[in-house]
Amino acid sequence: MAMQKFAVTPGFEVGGTLFRPDQLAVLGSIVGEDARIEMTTFKQLYVEMDEERVEEAKAKLEAAGLQVHPAGFVSKSLITCNFCRGAEDSGLDVAKMLDEAIADHPVPNPLKVGYAGCALGTSEPLLKDIAVIKMRNTYDIYVGGEPRGLKASLAKQLHADLTPEQLAPIILKLITIYQEHGKKKEKFSRFVERMTLDHLRQSTVAERMDTAG
């Protein structure tokens, strides 16, 4: 029996990434006894199941309110905080807009984009490949976080004092640059080091200026 893998997430809301009991029940009932379900560091479940039943399963999961994404070498759905300051103060609408824009783009290596609704950064955004942090009424973007190994490091600031409208164009430009110039299986942190922070900053200035309010 041939198997196929895909990712499942409930999205996010105030309180975090929350599965409802009925969603988990649908997931357990539809994937079959031979399926494998893995919890990933992307706040997604990886489901590996009989490929002949994948399309049926995806349709039922989406009907239950779940998001279905490709697995593997793509930009992952947004990894967020729990929006503990509330939807408005933490920028929940902005996070949802970003999630729709940045998820599922093919990239040389799986790409994590993190979001924090305040400077406390409880979602550990600076350990992600790309991070967005809300700073009162504006947003900062960081790049190049590396959480693993003896050379673990925090992401570095790329742009500061951004409006919500500037975020997606800049991040999509970073993804495009990574697609065009990244080496196969090259971690984004190494890519940032190789391309240099200054080069990436200059390469995304136009996106910042085009959307400046």
C-alpha positions as CSV (number, residue, x, y, z in Angstrom):
1,M,0.0,0.0,0.0
2,A,1.5,3.4,-1.1
3,M,1.4,6.1,1.6
4,Q,1.2,9.8,1.3
5,K,2.0,12.5,3.9
6,F,0.3,15.9,4.5
7,A,0.0,18.4,7.3
8,V,-3.0,19.3,9.4
9,T,-3.5,22.2,11.7
10,P,-6.5,23.9,13.3
11,G,-5.0,27.4,12.7
12,F,-4.7,29.6,15.7
13,E,-6.8,31.9,17.9
14,V,-6.7,33.6,21.3
15,G,-5.4,30.8,23.5
16,G,-3.1,29.3,20.8
17,T,-3.2,26.4,18.4
18,L,-6.3,24.5,19.6
19,F,-7.8,21.3,18.3
20,R,-11.5,20.7,19.1
21,P,-12.4,17.2,20.3
22,D,-14.7,16.7,17.3
23,Q,-11.8,17.6,15.0
24,L,-9.6,15.0,16.6
25,A,-12.4,12.5,16.4
26,V,-12.8,13.1,12.6
27,L,-9.0,12.8,12.2
28,G,-8.9,9.5,14.1
29,S,-11.9,8.0,12.2
30,I,-10.9,9.0,8.7
31,V,-7.2,8.2,8.4
32,G,-7.3,4.5,9.0
33,E,-5.6,2.0,11.3
34,D,-2.4,1.9,9.2
35,A,-1.9,5.7,9.3
36,R,0.8,7.5,11.3
37,I,0.2,10.8,12.9
38,E,3.3,12.8,14.0
39,M,3.4,16.0,16.1
40,T,5.9,18.4,14.5
41,T,7.8,21.4,15.8
42,F,5.7,23.4,13.2
43,K,2.6,23.1,15.4
44,Q,1.2,20.9,12.7
45,L,0.3,17.2,12.7
46,Y,1.9,15.2,9.9
47,V,-0.5,12.5,8.7
48,E,0.8,9.6,6.6
49,M,-1.9,7.4,5.2
50,D,-3.1,5.3,2.2
51,E,-2.7,7.6,-0.8
52,E,-5.9,6.3,-2.4
53,R,-7.9,7.8,0.5
54,V,-6.0,11.0,0.9
55,E,-8.4,13.3,-1.1
56,E,-11.4,11.9,0.8
57,A,-9.7,12.5,4.1
58,K,-8.6,16.0,3.2
59,A,-12.2,17.0,2.3
60,K,-13.6,15.7,5.5
61,L,-10.8,17.3,7.6
62,E,-11.5,20.7,5.9
63,A,-15.2,20.3,6.5
64,A,-14.4,19.9,10.2
65,G,-12.7,23.3,10.1
66,L,-9.1,22.0,9.9
67,Q,-6.4,23.4,7.5
68,V,-4.6,20.9,5.3
69,H,-1.1,21.8,4.0
70,P,1.6,20.0,2.1
71,A,4.4,18.3,4.1
72,G,8.1,18.6,3.4
73,F,10.1,21.4,1.8
74,V,7.6,24.3,2.0
75,S,7.1,27.4,4.1
76,K,5.1,26.3,7.1
77,S,1.9,27.8,8.4
78,L,2.6,30.6,10.8
79,I,3.8,29.6,14.3
80,T,2.2,32.0,16.7
81,C,2.0,32.9,20.4
82,N,-1.2,32.4,22.4
83,F,-2.4,36.1,22.0
84,C,-2.5,36.5,25.7
85,R,-3.0,40.2,25.4
86,G,-6.2,39.8,23.4
87,A,-7.0,39.6,19.7
88,E,-6.7,43.3,19.0
89,D,-3.6,44.1,21.2
90,S,-1.8,41.0,20.0
91,G,-2.6,41.5,16.3
92,L,-4.6,38.3,15.6
93,D,-6.0,39.7,12.4
94,V,-2.5,40.6,11.1
95,A,-1.3,37.1,12.0
96,K,-4.1,35.5,10.1
97,M,-3.4,37.6,7.1
98,L,0.3,36.6,7.2
99,D,-0.6,32.9,7.6
100,E,-2.7,33.0,4.4
101,A,0.1,34.8,2.5
102,I,3.2,32.9,3.5
103,A,2.2,29.2,3.9
104,D,2.9,26.4,1.4
105,H,5.5,28.0,-0.8
106,P,8.2,25.5,-2.1
107,V,11.6,26.3,-0.6
108,P,15.0,24.6,-0.5
109,N,14.5,23.6,3.2
110,P,11.4,23.7,5.4
111,L,10.9,27.3,6.5
112,K,9.5,28.3,9.9
113,V,7.9,31.8,10.2
114,G,7.1,32.8,13.8
115,Y,4.8,35.5,15.2
116,A,4.7,37.1,18.6
117,G,2.0,39.6,19.7
118,C,4.3,41.5,22.0
119,A,8.0,41.9,23.0
120,L,7.8,39.1,25.6
121,G,8.0,36.7,22.7
122,T,6.6,33.7,24.4
123,S,6.4,31.8,21.1
124,E,10.2,32.0,20.9
125,P,10.1,33.9,17.5
126,L,13.8,34.6,17.5
127,L,14.5,30.9,17.1
128,K,12.6,30.8,13.9
129,D,13.9,31.3,10.3
130,I,11.8,34.5,10.0
131,A,10.1,36.2,12.9
132,V,7.5,39.0,13.2
133,I,7.2,40.7,16.5
134,K,4.5,43.3,17.3
135,M,5.9,46.3,19.2
136,R,2.9,48.3,20.4
137,N,1.6,49.8,17.1
138,T,4.3,48.6,14.7
139,Y,6.1,45.4,13.8
140,D,9.7,44.2,13.5
141,I,11.0,41.5,11.2
142,Y,13.9,39.3,12.2
143,V,15.7,36.6,10.2
144,G,18.1,33.7,10.6
145,G,17.2,32.1,13.9
146,E,18.7,28.7,14.6
147,P,17.4,26.6,17.5
148,R,19.5,23.4,17.1
149,G,23.1,22.4,17.6
150,L,26.0,23.8,19.4
151,K,25.8,26.9,17.2
152,A,22.3,27.8,18.1
153,S,21.6,31.5,17.6
154,L,18.9,34.2,17.7
155,A,17.5,35.8,14.6
156,K,18.8,39.3,13.8
157,Q,16.6,42.4,13.1
158,L,16.0,43.0,9.4
159,H,13.4,45.8,9.5
160,A,11.7,47.7,12.3
161,D,8.7,50.0,12.7
162,L,6.7,48.3,9.9
163,T,2.9,48.6,9.3
164,P,0.8,45.5,8.9
165,E,0.6,46.2,5.1
166,Q,4.4,46.0,4.8
167,L,4.8,42.5,6.4
168,A,3.6,40.1,3.8
169,P,5.3,41.8,0.8
170,I,8.7,41.8,2.6
171,I,8.4,38.1,3.8
172,L,7.2,37.0,0.4
173,K,10.2,38.7,-1.2
174,L,12.5,36.9,1.3
175,I,10.9,33.6,0.3
176,T,11.4,34.4,-3.4
177,I,15.1,35.2,-2.8
178,Y,15.4,31.9,-0.9
179,Q,13.7,30.0,-3.7
180,E,16.0,31.6,-6.3
181,H,19.4,31.6,-4.5
182,G,19.1,29.0,-1.7
183,K,21.0,25.7,-2.2
184,K,19.1,22.4,-1.8
185,K,18.6,21.6,1.9
186,E,20.4,24.8,2.9
187,K,19.0,26.0,6.2
188,F,17.7,29.5,6.1
189,S,20.1,30.6,8.9
190,R,23.0,29.5,6.8
191,F,21.4,31.2,3.8
192,V,21.1,34.5,5.7
193,E,24.8,34.2,6.7
194,R,25.9,33.5,3.1
195,M,23.8,36.2,1.5
196,T,24.4,38.7,4.5
197,L,21.9,40.6,6.5
198,D,22.8,43.8,4.7
199,H,22.1,42.3,1.3
200,L,18.7,40.9,2.3
201,R,17.8,44.3,3.9
202,Q,18.6,46.1,0.7
203,S,16.8,43.5,-1.4
204,T,13.6,44.1,0.5
205,V,13.7,47.9,0.8
206,A,11.6,48.3,-2.3
207,E,8.8,46.2,-0.7
208,R,9.0,48.3,2.3
209,M,8.8,51.6,0.4
210,D,6.1,50.4,-2.0
211,T,3.7,49.7,0.9
212,A,4.7,52.6,3.1
213,G,1.8,54.5,4.5
